[in-house]
Amino acid sequence: MGMLPAVAWAEQVAAPVAIERSVDTAFAIAFVTSMVCAVGMATGGRIRRWASAVVLFAAVGGTLISVPTRHLIAAWIVGA
């Protein structure tokens, strides 16, 4: 699968939410999605575990690589 799910999440979910609402909201959506995926990985069969892992990687990775989030993280690093 590679980085494709994370890039799709960054362009379709994280960046629009971060621009229209806030970066905190984008992080919150990624957190809730990761919790749902954790339950899916813990309780599911082989295909549900695989699909949950892909969505988990996409949510966390895509949120971190979206442009507004990268600017916020860079500001934290420079300001520290």
C-alpha positions as CSV (number, residue, x, y, z in Angstrom):
1,M,0.0,0.0,0.0
2,G,2.8,2.4,0.7
3,M,2.1,6.0,1.5
4,L,-1.0,6.3,-0.7
5,P,-3.5,6.0,2.1
6,A,-1.7,8.6,4.2
7,V,-1.5,11.0,1.3
8,A,-5.2,10.5,0.5
9,W,-6.1,11.2,4.2
10,A,-3.9,14.3,4.2
11,E,-5.5,15.7,1.1
12,Q,-9.1,14.6,1.7
13,V,-9.5,14.9,5.5
14,A,-6.7,16.5,7.5
15,A,-5.9,19.5,5.4
16,P,-9.5,20.6,4.7
17,V,-10.5,20.2,8.4
18,A,-7.3,22.0,9.6
19,I,-8.0,24.9,7.2
20,E,-11.7,25.2,7.9
21,R,-11.7,24.4,11.7
22,S,-8.3,24.0,13.3
23,V,-5.3,21.7,13.5
24,D,-6.6,20.6,16.9
25,T,-9.8,19.3,15.2
26,A,-7.7,17.4,12.7
27,F,-5.7,15.8,15.5
28,A,-9.0,14.9,17.3
29,I,-10.4,13.2,14.2
30,A,-7.2,11.2,13.8
31,F,-7.3,10.2,17.5
32,V,-10.9,9.1,17.4
33,T,-10.3,7.2,14.1
34,S,-7.2,5.5,15.7
35,M,-9.3,4.4,18.7
36,V,-12.0,2.9,16.3
37,C,-9.2,1.2,14.4
38,A,-7.7,-0.2,17.6
39,V,-11.0,-1.8,18.5
40,G,-11.3,-3.1,14.9
41,M,-7.8,-4.6,15.1
42,A,-8.5,-6.2,18.5
43,T,-11.8,-7.7,17.7
44,G,-11.8,-8.4,14.0
45,G,-10.7,-11.2,11.8
46,R,-7.8,-11.2,9.4
47,I,-9.4,-8.8,6.8
48,R,-10.8,-6.4,9.5
49,R,-7.4,-6.2,11.2
50,W,-5.7,-5.5,7.9
51,A,-8.2,-2.8,6.9
52,S,-8.0,-1.3,10.4
53,A,-4.2,-1.1,10.2
54,V,-4.4,0.6,6.8
55,V,-6.9,3.2,8.1
56,L,-4.9,3.7,11.3
57,F,-1.7,4.3,9.3
58,A,-3.6,6.7,7.0
59,A,-5.2,8.7,9.8
60,V,-2.1,9.2,11.9
61,G,0.4,9.5,9.0
62,G,-1.9,11.7,6.9
63,T,-2.6,14.1,9.7
64,L,1.1,14.5,10.4
65,I,2.1,15.1,6.8
66,S,-0.7,17.6,5.9
67,V,0.5,21.1,5.2
68,P,-1.2,22.9,8.2
69,T,0.1,20.4,10.6
70,R,3.6,20.5,9.3
71,H,3.6,24.3,9.7
72,L,2.4,23.9,13.3
73,I,5.0,21.3,14.2
74,A,7.7,23.4,12.6
75,A,6.6,26.4,14.7
76,W,6.8,24.2,17.8
77,I,10.3,23.1,17.0
78,V,11.5,26.6,16.1
79,G,9.8,28.1,19.1
80,A,11.2,25.6,21.5
